[in-house]
Amino acid sequence: MNISSSHNESAAQREIQLECALFALGGAGRGEACYGSVPVIDLAQPEEACAEALWKAASQVGFFTVINHGIPREAVDSALNMSAAFFSHDKAHKEMQSPFAPHLNSGYEWMTQVRPSTGTPDQKESLQITARAGAMDGRWPHIAGFESSARTMIQASHALAQRI
């Protein structure tokens, strides 16, 4: 094991320990997260039933899953396929395709976001796609169909968020 991988493993272990400590402190949804009983809310129900179920889940558990949300399966599949295509490239290529702009919170990042709960960098890479006008200029990956697929998901997700 080289020093770099030892340091990365050490940082990852510290991150895991911090997350476990925070989890142990509790929270409204702790039991549900442990025992797999996250509320599933069917948005095909009448509006009043949805509102009641959403409020109960949000106020008693803290999170929920929605089904029958109206986002077409094709849009979800396309977004996931575009994501897989982007992340299949090496780090240098991803950085070139979508340079990160901290002031816009958009572009490709690799292990740079700092978690407010722990003060340590996340052990992940991400592509921040920001809907704000101009934030993605020069940062859309050059993969055929990527931008249109992402914009479709942004619009569908925004409409769902407004509904919820």
C-alpha positions in Angstrom: 0.0 0.0 0.0 1.5 3.4 -0.9 1.2 6.5 1.3 -1.4 8.1 -0.9 -3.8 5.1 -0.8 -3.2 4.8 3.0 -4.1 8.5 3.4 -7.3 8.1 1.3 -8.3 5.0 3.3 -7.6 6.9 6.5 -9.7 9.8 5.4 -12.5 7.5 4.3 -12.5 5.8 7.7 -12.7 9.1 9.5 -15.6 10.1 7.2 -17.4 6.8 8.0 -16.8 7.3 11.8 -18.1 10.8 11.7 -21.2 9.8 9.8 -21.8 6.9 12.2 -21.5 9.2 15.2 -24.0 11.7 13.6 -26.3 8.8 12.9 -26.1 7.5 16.4 -27.2 10.9 17.7 -30.6 10.1 16.3 -33.1 12.1 14.3 -36.7 11.6 13.4 -36.0 9.1 10.6 -33.2 7.1 12.2 -35.3 4.0 12.9 -36.9 4.1 9.5 -33.6 4.3 7.8 -32.3 1.3 9.8 -35.3 -0.9 9.3 -36.2 -0.1 5.7 -39.6 1.4 6.4 -39.1 4.7 4.5 -42.6 5.9 3.6 -43.6 5.4 0.0 -46.1 7.9 -1.3 -48.2 7.1 -4.3 -48.8 10.4 -6.1 -51.6 8.8 -8.1 -53.8 9.1 -5.0 -56.2 12.0 -4.7 -54.4 15.4 -3.9 -55.7 15.5 -0.3 -54.4 12.0 0.5 -51.0 12.9 -1.1 -50.8 16.1 1.0 -51.6 14.2 4.2 -49.1 11.4 3.5 -46.3 13.9 2.5 -46.8 16.0 5.6 -46.8 12.9 7.9 -43.7 11.5 6.3 -41.8 14.9 6.3 -42.8 15.8 9.8 -42.5 12.4 11.5 -39.8 10.6 9.5 -37.9 13.4 7.7 -37.9 11.8 4.2 -39.9 9.7 1.8 -40.0 8.1 -1.6 -42.6 9.0 -4.2 -44.0 6.7 -6.9 -46.2 7.5 -9.9 -44.6 10.9 -9.9 -45.2 11.5 -13.6 -41.6 11.7 -14.8 -41.5 9.4 -17.9 -39.3 6.3 -17.5 -37.6 7.2 -20.8 -36.5 10.5 -19.3 -35.0 8.8 -16.2 -33.3 6.1 -18.3 -31.9 8.7 -20.7 -30.5 10.8 -17.8 -28.9 7.7 -16.2 -27.4 6.6 -19.5 -26.0 10.0 -20.1 -24.5 10.1 -16.6 -22.9 6.7 -17.1 -21.4 7.8 -20.4 -19.9 10.9 -18.8 -18.5 9.1 -15.7 -17.0 6.3 -17.8 -14.2 8.8 -18.9 -11.0 9.4 -16.9 -10.8 12.3 -14.5 -8.8 14.6 -16.8 -11.3 14.1 -19.6 -14.3 14.9 -17.3 -12.5 18.0 -16.0 -11.8 19.2 -19.5 -15.4 18.5 -20.6 -17.0 20.3 -17.7 -14.6 22.5 -15.7 -15.9 23.3 -12.2 -16.9 26.9 -11.5 -17.2 27.3 -7.7 -18.9 30.7 -8.0 -21.7 29.1 -10.1 -21.7 25.7 -8.3 -21.6 24.0 -11.7 -19.3 21.5 -13.5 -17.3 18.5 -12.6 -15.9 18.0 -9.1 -13.7 15.3 -7.7 -13.6 14.9 -3.9 -13.7 18.6 -3.3 -17.1 19.3 -1.7 -16.9 19.7 2.1 -19.7 18.2 4.1 -21.0 20.8 6.6 -22.0 18.0 9.0 -18.4 16.7 9.3 -16.1 19.4 7.9 -14.4 16.7 5.7 -14.3 16.4 1.9 -16.9 14.0 0.4 -15.3 10.8 -1.0 -17.0 11.1 -4.4 -17.0 12.8 -7.7 -20.0 14.7 -9.1 -21.2 16.7 -12.0 -23.1 19.7 -10.7 -25.7 20.7 -13.3 -27.1 24.1 -12.4 -30.3 25.3 -13.9 -29.5 29.0 -13.4 -29.2 30.9 -16.7 -25.6 30.8 -17.9 -24.2 28.6 -15.1 -23.6 25.7 -17.5 -22.1 27.8 -20.4 -19.0 26.0 -21.4 -19.6 23.2 -18.9 -22.1 20.9 -20.7 -20.3 17.6 -21.5 -19.8 17.1 -25.2 -21.8 13.9 -25.4 -24.5 13.7 -28.0 -27.9 14.2 -26.3 -26.5 15.0 -22.9 -27.7 18.6 -22.5 -31.2 17.9 -23.9 -31.6 14.9 -21.6 -30.4 16.8 -18.6 -32.7 19.7 -19.4 -35.7 17.3 -19.8 -34.9 16.0 -16.3 -34.5 19.4 -14.8 -37.9 20.6 -16.1 -39.6 17.4 -15.1 -38.0 17.4 -11.6 -38.9 21.1 -11.2 -42.5 20.4 -12.0 -42.6 17.5 -9.6 -41.0 19.6 -6.8 -43.6 22.3 -7.4 -46.4 19.7 -7.1 -45.0 18.2 -3.9 
